[in-house]
Amino acid sequence: MAITISIIVAALLLPIETFARTTTYLLLIVFPLVNMSLARIKLRNEKIHDIFQIHILLPVLGAIASLMLLLFQSLSLAVNM
């Protein structure tokens, strides 16, 4: 909810370029959190039937990729300032 409100405020108050960077930055924070949550659920070893199953490696790689993109985004913002 807080992210949604901050995106709406940013859309109303910021120039489009700054808004795009802010939105990208916020999404790159959310993606690793979702992937790490999925990995944690997978590590519980609860057997749930009749649902789509994935290997634990997929959310771990997703979290790593998202964190690397977040790092690169932060570095590019620091260089462009």
Biopython code that builds the backbone (N, CA, C, O; Angstrom):
import numpy as np
from Bio.PDB.StructureBuilder import StructureBuilder

atoms = [
    (1, "MET", "N", (0.819, -1.194, 0.000)),
    (1, "MET", "CA", (0.000, 0.000, 0.000)),
    (1, "MET", "C", (0.863, 1.258, 0.000)),
    (1, "MET", "O", (0.570, 2.220, -0.709)),
    (2, "ALA", "N", (1.926, 1.243, 0.800)),
    (2, "ALA", "CA", (2.808, 2.409, 0.872)),
    (2, "ALA", "C", (3.495, 2.655, -0.464)),
    (2, "ALA", "O", (3.711, 3.802, -0.855)),
    (3, "ILE", "N", (3.836, 1.582, -1.161)),
    (3, "ILE", "CA", (4.486, 1.751, -2.463)),
    (3, "ILE", "C", (3.508, 2.353, -3.460)),
    (3, "ILE", "O", (3.887, 3.220, -4.248)),
    (4, "THR", "N", (2.271, 1.911, -3.439)),
    (4, "THR", "CA", (1.254, 2.455, -4.341)),
    (4, "THR", "C", (1.047, 3.946, -4.098)),
    (4, "THR", "O", (0.978, 4.733, -5.042)),
    (5, "ILE", "N", (0.952, 4.317, -2.856)),
    (5, "ILE", "CA", (0.764, 5.735, -2.522)),
    (5, "ILE", "C", (1.969, 6.553, -2.958)),
    (5, "ILE", "O", (1.814, 7.646, -3.502)),
    (6, "SER", "N", (3.168, 6.034, -2.723)),
    (6, "SER", "CA", (4.362, 6.788, -3.123)),
    (6, "SER", "C", (4.456, 6.929, -4.640)),
    (6, "SER", "O", (4.919, 7.957, -5.134)),
    (7, "ILE", "N", (4.024, 5.909, -5.388)),
    (7, "ILE", "CA", (4.036, 6.003, -6.856)),
    (7, "ILE", "C", (3.016, 7.030, -7.341)),
    (7, "ILE", "O", (3.300, 7.791, -8.266)),
    (8, "ILE", "N", (1.840, 7.060, -6.732)),
    (8, "ILE", "CA", (0.826, 8.055, -7.114)),
    (8, "ILE", "C", (1.322, 9.465, -6.820)),
    (8, "ILE", "O", (1.163, 10.363, -7.646)),
    (9, "VAL", "N", (1.917, 9.663, -5.654)),
    (9, "VAL", "CA", (2.462, 10.978, -5.298)),
    (9, "VAL", "C", (3.578, 11.365, -6.264)),
    (9, "VAL", "O", (3.640, 12.507, -6.719)),
    (10, "ALA", "N", (4.453, 10.421, -6.573)),
    (10, "ALA", "CA", (5.542, 10.699, -7.508)),
    (10, "ALA", "C", (5.005, 11.056, -8.891)),
    (10, "ALA", "O", (5.536, 11.951, -9.548)),
    (11, "ALA", "N", (3.952, 10.360, -9.339)),
    (11, "ALA", "CA", (3.371, 10.651, -10.656)),
    (11, "ALA", "C", (2.791, 12.055, -10.717)),
    (11, "ALA", "O", (2.837, 12.705, -11.761)),
    (12, "LEU", "N", (2.256, 12.516, -9.618)),
    (12, "LEU", "CA", (1.645, 13.847, -9.606)),
    (12, "LEU", "C", (2.658, 14.972, -9.433)),
    (12, "LEU", "O", (2.442, 16.081, -9.922)),
    (13, "LEU", "N", (3.754, 14.697, -8.745)),
    (13, "LEU", "CA", (4.664, 15.776, -8.381)),
    (13, "LEU", "C", (5.988, 15.812, -9.146)),
    (13, "LEU", "O", (6.629, 16.861, -9.207)),
    (14, "LEU", "N", (6.403, 14.706, -9.720)),
    (14, "LEU", "CA", (7.731, 14.638, -10.328)),
    (14, "LEU", "C", (7.673, 14.711, -11.848)),
    (14, "LEU", "O", (6.663, 14.353, -12.454)),
    (15, "PRO", "N", (8.765, 15.178, -12.467)),
    (15, "PRO", "CA", (8.858, 15.082, -13.936)),
    (15, "PRO", "C", (8.863, 13.612, -14.355)),
    (15, "PRO", "O", (9.200, 12.736, -13.559)),
    (16, "ILE", "N", (8.490, 13.349, -15.596)),
    (16, "ILE", "CA", (8.304, 11.981, -16.074)),
    (16, "ILE", "C", (9.580, 11.141, -15.947)),
    (16, "ILE", "O", (9.499, 9.961, -15.608)),
    (17, "GLU", "N", (10.745, 11.719, -16.210)),
    (17, "GLU", "CA", (12.001, 10.960, -16.119)),
    (17, "GLU", "C", (12.274, 10.535, -14.675)),
    (17, "GLU", "O", (12.659, 9.394, -14.421)),
    (18, "THR", "N", (12.077, 11.440, -13.751)),
    (18, "THR", "CA", (12.283, 11.125, -12.338)),
    (18, "THR", "C", (11.245, 10.107, -11.868)),
    (18, "THR", "O", (11.558, 9.209, -11.086)),
    (19, "PHE", "N", (10.024, 10.249, -12.343)),
    (19, "PHE", "CA", (8.966, 9.298, -11.999)),
    (19, "PHE", "C", (9.315, 7.894, -12.496)),
    (19, "PHE", "O", (9.132, 6.915, -11.772)),
    (20, "ALA", "N", (9.815, 7.798, -13.723)),
    (20, "ALA", "CA", (10.183, 6.494, -14.282)),
    (20, "ALA", "C", (11.303, 5.853, -13.470)),
    (20, "ALA", "O", (11.250, 4.657, -13.182)),
    (21, "ARG", "N", (12.303, 6.625, -13.102)),
    (21, "ARG", "CA", (13.399, 6.087, -12.286)),
    (21, "ARG", "C", (12.907, 5.641, -10.915)),
    (21, "ARG", "O", (13.311, 4.591, -10.415)),
    (22, "THR", "N", (12.039, 6.436, -10.315)),
    (22, "THR", "CA", (11.508, 6.102, -8.990)),
    (22, "THR", "C", (10.684, 4.819, -9.042)),
    (22, "THR", "O", (10.807, 3.960, -8.170)),
    (23, "THR", "N", (9.850, 4.696, -10.059)),
    (23, "THR", "CA", (9.028, 3.497, -10.212)),
    (23, "THR", "C", (9.900, 2.263, -10.407)),
    (23, "THR", "O", (9.658, 1.226, -9.790)),
    (24, "THR", "N", (10.908, 2.371, -11.258)),
    (24, "THR", "CA", (11.824, 1.260, -11.492)),
    (24, "THR", "C", (12.530, 0.862, -10.206)),
    (24, "THR", "O", (12.650, -0.324, -9.899)),
    (25, "TYR", "N", (12.992, 1.840, -9.464)),
    (25, "TYR", "CA", (13.698, 1.581, -8.217)),
    (25, "TYR", "C", (12.788, 0.857, -7.218)),
    (25, "TYR", "O", (13.218, -0.098, -6.570)),
    (26, "LEU", "N", (11.551, 1.301, -7.092)),
    (26, "LEU", "CA", (10.619, 0.670, -6.157)),
    (26, "LEU", "C", (10.276, -0.761, -6.578)),
    (26, "LEU", "O", (10.180, -1.651, -5.733)),
    (27, "LEU", "N", (10.091, -0.982, -7.877)),
    (27, "LEU", "CA", (9.801, -2.335, -8.348)),
    (27, "LEU", "C", (10.983, -3.266, -8.122)),
    (27, "LEU", "O", (10.803, -4.442, -7.807)),
    (28, "LEU", "N", (12.194, -2.739, -8.285)),
    (28, "LEU", "CA", (13.376, -3.563, -8.058)),
    (28, "LEU", "C", (13.596, -3.853, -6.579)),
    (28, "LEU", "O", (14.386, -4.733, -6.237)),
    (29, "ILE", "N", (12.926, -3.144, -5.712)),
    (29, "ILE", "CA", (12.941, -3.474, -4.283)),
    (29, "ILE", "C", (11.911, -4.565, -3.996)),
    (29, "ILE", "O", (12.161, -5.459, -3.187)),
    (30, "VAL", "N", (10.763, -4.495, -4.653)),
    (30, "VAL", "CA", (9.684, -5.460, -4.399)),
    (30, "VAL", "C", (10.012, -6.843, -4.957)),
    (30, "VAL", "O", (9.743, -7.842, -4.291)),
    (31, "PHE", "N", (10.582, -6.932, -6.154)),
    (31, "PHE", "CA", (10.839, -8.225, -6.788)),
    (31, "PHE", "C", (11.709, -9.152, -5.940)),
    (31, "PHE", "O", (11.346, -10.316, -5.774)),
    (32, "PRO", "N", (12.848, -8.692, -5.391)),
    (32, "PRO", "CA", (13.633, -9.623, -4.561)),
    (32, "PRO", "C", (12.885, -10.051, -3.294)),
    (32, "PRO", "O", (13.051, -11.179, -2.830)),
    (33, "LEU", "N", (12.072, -9.165, -2.740)),
    (33, "LEU", "CA", (11.303, -9.531, -1.551)),
    (33, "LEU", "C", (10.310, -10.655, -1.857)),
    (33, "LEU", "O", (10.147, -11.583, -1.065)),
    (34, "VAL", "N", (9.657, -10.561, -3.002)),
    (34, "VAL", "CA", (8.712, -11.606, -3.399)),
    (34, "VAL", "C", (9.448, -12.920, -3.642)),
    (34, "VAL", "O", (8.994, -13.976, -3.201)),
    (35, "ASN", "N", (10.572, -12.861, -4.336)),
    (35, "ASN", "CA", (11.334, -14.079, -4.619)),
    (35, "ASN", "C", (11.895, -14.708, -3.344)),
    (35, "ASN", "O", (11.884, -15.932, -3.207)),
    (36, "MET", "N", (12.383, -13.892, -2.414)),
    (36, "MET", "CA", (12.902, -14.434, -1.157)),
    (36, "MET", "C", (11.776, -15.033, -0.316)),
    (36, "MET", "O", (11.983, -16.022, 0.387)),
    (37, "SER", "N", (10.593, -14.440, -0.386)),
    (37, "SER", "CA", (9.443, -15.006, 0.319)),
    (37, "SER", "C", (9.073, -16.368, -0.249)),
    (37, "SER", "O", (8.786, -17.301, 0.501)),
    (38, "LEU", "N", (9.080, -16.481, -1.560)),
    (38, "LEU", "CA", (8.783, -17.764, -2.191)),
    (38, "LEU", "C", (9.830, -18.806, -1.816)),
    (38, "LEU", "O", (9.488, -19.957, -1.545)),
    (39, "ALA", "N", (11.102, -18.412, -1.797)),
    (39, "ALA", "CA", (12.160, -19.347, -1.404)),
    (39, "ALA", "C", (11.964, -19.808, 0.036)),
    (39, "ALA", "O", (12.173, -20.981, 0.346)),
    (40, "ARG", "N", (11.569, -18.906, 0.904)),
    (40, "ARG", "CA", (11.341, -19.271, 2.300)),
    (40, "ARG", "C", (10.172, -20.254, 2.427)),
    (40, "ARG", "O", (10.230, -21.200, 3.213)),
    (41, "ILE", "N", (9.135, -20.025, 1.661)),
    (41, "ILE", "CA", (8.002, -20.955, 1.674)),
    (41, "ILE", "C", (8.448, -22.333, 1.189)),
    (41, "ILE", "O", (8.056, -23.355, 1.752)),
    (42, "LYS", "N", (9.275, -22.352, 0.134)),
    (42, "LYS", "CA", (9.763, -23.627, -0.394)),
    (42, "LYS", "C", (10.630, -24.363, 0.621)),
    (42, "LYS", "O", (10.633, -25.594, 0.646)),
    (43, "LEU", "N", (11.362, -23.638, 1.455)),
    (43, "LEU", "CA", (12.247, -24.265, 2.430)),
    (43, "LEU", "C", (11.493, -24.881, 3.612)),
    (43, "LEU", "O", (12.087, -25.633, 4.384)),
    (44, "ARG", "N", (10.222, -24.587, 3.770)),
    (44, "ARG", "CA", (9.425, -25.177, 4.850)),
    (44, "ARG", "C", (9.190, -26.665, 4.649)),
    (44, "ARG", "O", (8.860, -27.372, 5.602)),
    (45, "ASN", "N", (9.353, -27.145, 3.436)),
    (45, "ASN", "CA", (9.179, -28.558, 3.087)),
    (45, "ASN", "C", (7.775, -29.081, 3.349)),
    (45, "ASN", "O", (7.590, -30.272, 3.602)),
    (46, "GLU", "N", (6.801, -28.209, 3.289)),
    (46, "GLU", "CA", (5.415, -28.666, 3.394)),
    (46, "GLU", "C", (4.967, -29.161, 2.027)),
    (46, "GLU", "O", (5.159, -28.482, 1.019)),
    (47, "LYS", "N", (4.389, -30.308, 1.998)),
    (47, "LYS", "CA", (3.908, -30.868, 0.737)),
    (47, "LYS", "C", (2.463, -30.422, 0.505)),
    (47, "LYS", "O", (1.550, -30.829, 1.223)),
    (48, "ILE", "N", (2.281, -29.588, -0.499)),
    (48, "ILE", "CA", (0.956, -29.114, -0.874)),
    (48, "ILE", "C", (0.671, -29.667, -2.268)),
    (48, "ILE", "O", (1.457, -29.476, -3.196)),
    (49, "HIS", "N", (-0.441, -30.341, -2.400)),
    (49, "HIS", "CA", (-0.779, -30.985, -3.669)),
    (49, "HIS", "C", (-1.708, -30.092, -4.492)),
    (49, "HIS", "O", (-2.359, -29.189, -3.966)),
    (50, "ASP", "N", (-1.751, -30.362, -5.761)),
    (50, "ASP", "CA", (-2.632, -29.689, -6.709)),
    (50, "ASP", "C", (-2.290, -28.212, -6.903)),
    (50, "ASP", "O", (-3.177, -27.403, -7.178)),
    (51, "ILE", "N", (-1.016, -27.857, -6.764)),
    (51, "ILE", "CA", (-0.582, -26.498, -7.088)),
    (51, "ILE", "C", (0.656, -26.586, -7.965)),
    (51, "ILE", "O", (1.315, -27.624, -8.033)),
    (52, "PHE", "N", (0.958, -25.501, -8.624)),
    (52, "PHE", "CA", (2.125, -25.434, -9.488)),
    (52, "PHE", "C", (3.381, -25.452, -8.633)),
    (52, "PHE", "O", (3.503, -24.654, -7.704)),
    (53, "GLN", "N", (4.305, -26.335, -8.924)),
    (53, "GLN", "CA", (5.544, -26.460, -8.161)),
    (53, "GLN", "C", (6.732, -26.007, -9.009)),
    (53, "GLN", "O", (6.804, -26.299, -10.203)),
    (54, "ILE", "N", (7.654, -25.297, -8.378)),
    (54, "ILE", "CA", (8.891, -24.899, -9.048)),
    (54, "ILE", "C", (10.063, -25.300, -8.173)),
    (54, "ILE", "O", (9.900, -25.546, -6.978)),
    (55, "HIS", "N", (11.223, -25.363, -8.759)),
    (55, "HIS", "CA", (12.441, -25.686, -8.022)),
    (55, "HIS", "C", (12.866, -24.468, -7.209)),
    (55, "HIS", "O", (12.614, -23.336, -7.621)),
    (56, "ILE", "N", (13.496, -24.680, -6.079)),
    (56, "ILE", "CA", (13.932, -23.602, -5.191)),
    (56, "ILE", "C", (14.927, -22.670, -5.888)),
    (56, "ILE", "O", (15.042, -21.500, -5.524)),
    (57, "LEU", "N", (15.638, -23.186, -6.880)),
    (57, "LEU", "CA", (16.646, -22.388, -7.575)),
    (57, "LEU", "C", (16.036, -21.196, -8.313)),
    (57, "LEU", "O", (16.672, -20.148, -8.428)),
    (58, "LEU", "N", (14.831, -21.347, -8.803)),
    (58, "LEU", "CA", (14.201, -20.276, -9.578)),
    (58, "LEU", "C", (13.975, -18.998, -8.756)),
    (58, "LEU", "O", (14.378, -17.930, -9.216)),
    (59, "PRO", "N", (13.358, -19.045, -7.574)),
    (59, "PRO", "CA", (13.205, -17.801, -6.807)),
    (59, "PRO", "C", (14.529, -17.253, -6.288)),
    (59, "PRO", "O", (14.684, -16.040, -6.144)),
    (60, "VAL", "N", (15.486, -18.140, -6.006)),
    (60, "VAL", "CA", (16.804, -17.674, -5.552)),
    (60, "VAL", "C", (17.494, -16.905, -6.672)),
    (60, "VAL", "O", (18.027, -15.818, -6.446)),
    (61, "LEU", "N", (17.487, -17.464, -7.875)),
    (61, "LEU", "CA", (18.081, -16.759, -9.019)),
    (61, "LEU", "C", (17.328, -15.473, -9.329)),
    (61, "LEU", "O", (17.943, -14.472, -9.697)),
    (62, "GLY", "N", (16.020, -15.485, -9.187)),
    (62, "GLY", "CA", (15.226, -14.274, -9.397)),
    (62, "GLY", "C", (15.582, -13.188, -8.405)),
    (62, "GLY", "O", (15.689, -12.020, -8.777)),
    (63, "ALA", "N", (15.768, -13.556, -7.144)),
    (63, "ALA", "CA", (16.151, -12.579, -6.125)),
    (63, "ALA", "C", (17.539, -12.019, -6.401)),
    (63, "ALA", "O", (17.758, -10.814, -6.274)),
    (64, "ILE", "N", (18.477, -12.880, -6.777)),
    (64, "ILE", "CA", (19.834, -12.421, -7.088)),
    (64, "ILE", "C", (19.821, -11.485, -8.282)),
    (64, "ILE", "O", (20.468, -10.438, -8.255)),
    (65, "ALA", "N", (19.089, -11.850, -9.335)),
    (65, "ALA", "CA", (19.026, -11.003, -10.528)),
    (65, "ALA", "C", (18.404, -9.644, -10.203)),
    (65, "ALA", "O", (18.889, -8.610, -10.664)),
    (66, "SER", "N", (17.336, -9.647, -9.415)),
    (66, "SER", "CA", (16.687, -8.390, -9.051)),
    (66, "SER", "C", (17.594, -7.520, -8.192)),
    (66, "SER", "O", (17.635, -6.302, -8.369)),
    (67, "LEU", "N", (18.319, -8.133, -7.265)),
    (67, "LEU", "CA", (19.250, -7.366, -6.428)),
    (67, "LEU", "C", (20.389, -6.791, -7.257)),
    (67, "LEU", "O", (20.835, -5.670, -7.010)),
    (68, "MET", "N", (20.864, -7.552, -8.241)),
    (68, "MET", "CA", (21.927, -7.028, -9.114)),
    (68, "MET", "C", (21.407, -5.859, -9.949)),
    (68, "MET", "O", (22.103, -4.857, -10.112)),
    (69, "LEU", "N", (20.193, -5.980, -10.475)),
    (69, "LEU", "CA", (19.609, -4.869, -11.227)),
    (69, "LEU", "C", (19.416, -3.645, -10.339)),
    (69, "LEU", "O", (19.624, -2.516, -10.784)),
    (70, "LEU", "N", (19.021, -3.861, -9.092)),
    (70, "LEU", "CA", (18.871, -2.769, -8.142)),
    (70, "LEU", "C", (20.217, -2.105, -7.879)),
    (70, "LEU", "O", (20.301, -0.879, -7.806)),
    (71, "LEU", "N", (21.265, -2.906, -7.737)),
    (71, "LEU", "CA", (22.612, -2.359, -7.546)),
    (71, "LEU", "C", (23.042, -1.531, -8.753)),
    (71, "LEU", "O", (23.544, -0.419, -8.592)),
    (72, "PHE", "N", (22.851, -2.057, -9.949)),
    (72, "PHE", "CA", (23.219, -1.318, -11.162)),
    (72, "PHE", "C", (22.413, -0.035, -11.309)),
    (72, "PHE", "O", (22.945, 0.992, -11.730)),
    (73, "GLN", "N", (21.131, -0.092, -10.963)),
    (73, "GLN", "CA", (20.285, 1.103, -11.013)),
    (73, "GLN", "C", (20.804, 2.154, -10.039)),
    (73, "GLN", "O", (20.878, 3.335, -10.380)),
    (74, "SER", "N", (21.164, 1.733, -8.833)),
    (74, "SER", "CA", (21.680, 2.665, -7.832)),
    (74, "SER", "C", (23.005, 3.266, -8.280)),
    (74, "SER", "O", (23.236, 4.463, -8.108)),
    (75, "LEU", "N", (23.872, 2.441, -8.852)),
    (75, "LEU", "CA", (25.155, 2.951, -9.334)),
    (75, "LEU", "C", (24.972, 3.932, -10.484)),
    (75, "LEU", "O", (25.686, 4.931, -10.566)),
    (76, "SER", "N", (24.021, 3.657, -11.374)),
    (76, "SER", "CA", (23.814, 4.571, -12.501)),
    (76, "SER", "C", (23.243, 5.896, -12.016)),
    (76, "SER", "O", (23.561, 6.948, -12.571)),
    (77, "LEU", "N", (22.406, 5.855, -10.990)),
    (77, "LEU", "CA", (21.887, 7.104, -10.422)),
    (77, "LEU", "C", (23.002, 7.891, -9.765)),
    (77, "LEU", "O", (23.033, 9.118, -9.863)),
    (78, "ALA", "N", (23.921, 7.205, -9.094)),
    (78, "ALA", "CA", (25.026, 7.892, -8.438)),
    (78, "ALA", "C", (25.987, 8.507, -9.448)),
    (78, "ALA", "O", (26.516, 9.595, -9.219)),
    (79, "VAL", "N", (26.214, 7.822, -10.559)),
    (79, "VAL", "CA", (27.125, 8.328, -11.591)),
    (79, "VAL", "C", (26.519, 9.533, -12.308)),
    (79, "VAL", "O", (27.239, 10.472, -12.648)),
    (80, "ASN", "N", (25.216, 9.519, -12.540)),
    (80, "ASN", "CA", (24.555, 10.585, -13.287)),
    (80, "ASN", "C", (24.292, 11.832, -12.466)),
    (80, "ASN", "O", (23.863, 12.846, -13.017)),
    (81, "MET", "N", (24.533, 11.789, -11.179)),
    (81, "MET", "CA", (24.274, 12.968, -10.342)),
    (81, "MET", "C", (25.398, 13.949, -10.416)),
    (81, "MET", "O", (25.345, 14.998, -9.773)),
]
sb = StructureBuilder()
sb.init_structure("model")
sb.init_model(0)
sb.init_chain("A")
sb.init_seg("    ")
for serial, (resi, resn, name, xyz) in enumerate(atoms, 1):
    if name == "N":
        sb.init_residue(resn, " ", resi, " ")
    sb.init_atom(name, np.array(xyz, "f"), 0.0, 1.0, " ", f" {name:<3s}", serial, name[0])
structure = sb.get_structure()
